[in-house]
Amino acid sequence: MKVQIPTPLQSYTRAKRVEADGATLAELLQDLDRRHPGIRFRMIDEQGGIRKHMRIFVNGERVDDLGRSLAAGDAVQILQALSGG
């Protein structure tokens, strides 16, 4: 399925959109990391949860559960909040 990558993470993918597979969001992120090593760590914390500054949407709906089932035609969008001071 198509995964939209935020600009700060495109250094891993070299593209705005990439392909990844998985029956769940967790599996999709593991496949994304297999294809683009290191990217998963930027999205998932050491406890296995989505990092606070990351937002993941499936078909336009925000998802916080990595166990969320995915279908072949789903569109996944990853967003990263930017902050500064």
N, C-alpha and C positions, 0 to 999 in steps of 0.2 A: 504494500500500500504506500501511498505518497505521504511523506512527512515533511512539513514545512519547518525549516531551521531558522532560529533568530540570528541576526547578524553577528553577535558576539561569539556564537558557536560555529560559524561558518569556516573558521580556521581549521576545524576538524574535518568538515565535509567538502569544502571547496565549492559548495553549491547551496542555493536557497531551498531547493527541494531535493529530497533523496528517497530512495526506496528502502523499505524495511518490512520484515514479516514477523508475525506473532499472533497467537490466539488470544493473548491478553496484552495489556499495556506493558506489564513487566517483561514479557517475552519480546515485545517489539523493541523496547529499550535495550535489552540484551543483544538482539540482532543488530540494532543500530551501532552498538559499541563494538560488536564483532567486525562490522564493516568499516567503522570509523573509531579506532581505538582511543580511549580516553574520554569520549564525549559523555558517557553515562555518569561518570564521577562528577561532572559539572552540573548534572541535573538531580542526582540522587545522593542523599547524605549517607553517613556511615551507619545509621540505624535502618537504612532501607526505605526511607521516606523521601518524598519530593522536596527538594530544597525550598526554603521560604521565598526566595526571589524568582522561582520558576513557576510557570503556569502551563498546563497541558490541556488542550481542548481536543475533543473527538466530535467531529461533525458539528462544531460550533458550541458544544456543551463542555464547560469546565469539568475536568475529572481529577479527583484527588486519590482515587483508589487504583493502585497498580494492578489489582486483580480484575479490573474492568475488561470484559470480553470485547474483542474486536472482530469485525467482519472484513472480508477482502476489499470491499468498496469504501471503507471508512476513510475519512480525511483526518489526519492528525496534525495539529499545529502546536508548536512549542514556542512559548514566549518567555523572555527574560526581562525582569524589571531592571531598570538602571537607576542608580542612586548616586548622589554626590553631595558635597557639602561646601 
